Amino acid sequence: MTDRRQKAIENARFRLLELQSDNGGTPCEENPELFFPEDYQALDMQRMARKIATSLCKECPIMKECREFGNMAKPVWGIYGGVDFFRTK
């Protein structure tokens, strides 16, 4: 990853944290485990967490910015802005 790209990702992450604070918090701050469903052992728990997390994203005031961050950072797992970024290997 280039330094320029890494800096852009860091800036976007910082901006997301500012927006979370400015908006009095977000669903992912209140229930972070739901937004990383891969951490659950049981597949039914993973599916349920994904469903709940993506529905919470729809009501989040910074959903668009969070999705943009996810698309930029390309995380290996987690739900950002209603998009599930989990990739199987």
C-alpha positions as semicolon CSV with decimal commas, in nm:
position;residue;x (nm);y (nm);z (nm)
1;M;0,000;0,000;0,000
2;T;0,138;0,339;-0,093
3;D;0,202;0,604;0,169
4;R;-0,046;0,831;-0,006
5;R;-0,322;0,569;0,009
6;Q;-0,242;0,486;0,372
7;K;-0,262;0,855;0,463
8;A;-0,600;0,888;0,287
9;I;-0,733;0,588;0,482
10;E;-0,605;0,731;0,810
11;N;-0,768;1,067;0,733
12;A;-1,098;0,899;0,646
13;R;-1,087;0,696;0,970
14;F;-1,017;1,010;1,172
15;R;-1,308;1,184;0,999
16;L;-1,539;0,893;1,086
17;L;-1,440;0,918;1,452
18;E;-1,514;1,292;1,444
19;L;-1,853;1,230;1,285
20;Q;-1,937;0,965;1,544
21;S;-1,860;1,212;1,820
22;D;-2,047;1,497;1,650
23;N;-2,357;1,279;1,614
24;G;-2,360;1,157;1,974
25;G;-2,248;0,808;1,887
26;T;-2,346;0,539;1,642
27;P;-2,493;0,188;1,664
28;C;-2,152;0,030;1,605
29;E;-2,015;0,207;1,911
30;E;-2,298;0,076;2,126
31;N;-2,279;-0,286;1,998
32;P;-1,943;-0,334;1,825
33;E;-1,962;-0,714;1,837
34;L;-2,256;-0,710;1,595
35;F;-2,046;-0,535;1,332
36;F;-1,778;-0,805;1,337
37;P;-1,995;-1,117;1,319
38;E;-1,703;-1,336;1,209
39;D;-1,600;-1,343;1,575
40;Y;-1,903;-1,557;1,663
41;Q;-1,838;-1,932;1,649
42;A;-2,190;-2,038;1,553
43;L;-2,297;-1,967;1,195
44;D;-2,654;-1,888;1,302
45;M;-2,519;-1,621;1,538
46;Q;-2,308;-1,477;1,257
47;R;-2,612;-1,456;1,028
48;M;-2,824;-1,295;1,300
49;A;-2,552;-1,041;1,385
50;R;-2,513;-0,951;1,015
51;K;-2,885;-0,897;0,978
52;I;-2,909;-0,680;1,291
53;A;-2,596;-0,479;1,207
54;T;-2,699;-0,401;0,851
55;S;-3,044;-0,293;0,969
56;L;-2,888;-0,065;1,234
57;C;-2,666;0,089;0,966
58;K;-2,972;0,201;0,774
59;E;-3,062;0,438;1,057
60;C;-2,709;0,562;1,124
61;P;-2,646;0,932;1,052
62;I;-2,300;0,862;0,907
63;M;-2,380;0,552;0,702
64;K;-2,264;0,706;0,373
65;E;-1,927;0,815;0,511
66;C;-1,878;0,480;0,681
67;R;-1,948;0,291;0,358
68;E;-1,705;0,517;0,173
69;F;-1,443;0,439;0,436
70;G;-1,504;0,066;0,397
71;N;-1,473;0,089;0,020
72;M;-1,150;0,284;0,056
73;A;-0,990;0,076;0,332
74;K;-1,109;-0,261;0,195
75;P;-1,119;-0,437;0,533
76;V;-1,101;-0,816;0,543
77;W;-1,404;-0,838;0,771
78;G;-1,664;-0,623;0,941
79;I;-1,971;-0,429;0,840
80;Y;-1,920;-0,069;0,734
81;G;-2,207;0,149;0,617
82;G;-2,435;-0,150;0,573
83;V;-2,186;-0,344;0,359
84;D;-2,050;-0,677;0,483
85;F;-1,680;-0,689;0,392
86;F;-1,617;-1,048;0,505
87;R;-1,412;-1,234;0,247
88;T;-1,355;-1,604;0,261
89;K;-1,005;-1,722;0,189
